[in-house]
Amino acid sequence: MSAVSKTATVILCNDCTIARAGSDKIRSRMNGEQSQTPVGEACFIDEKQLLARLPISRRTLFNWRTTGKIPCVRLGGRRILFHWPSVEAALLRHQHGGNL
């Protein structure tokens, strides 16, 4: 028999971050705890949804993605998703002037 770890890495959409949680916490979330993500607010979005949020062209998005200016996740061979809070943070790191 192999030893089972008491801690697991799980993606929790309540704050759109990867969090470490014990098995009891994971079970309680799976047993009906509601996610705190606002309705209509997705953690991961596709290219079309990202382009709707940003005033940039597809080519600019491609360039930013391939140069690493914004993070993305590739699923399978072709599907690419963007973690919106990470994209937003990456863009704010490149901000010049002004305060947010």
Secondary structure, DSSP 8 states (H G I E B T S, - for coil): -----SEEEEEETTTTEEEEEEHHHHHHHHTT----S-TT--SEEEHHHHHHHSS--HHHHHHHHHHTSS--EEETTTEEEEEHHHHHHHHHHT--SS--
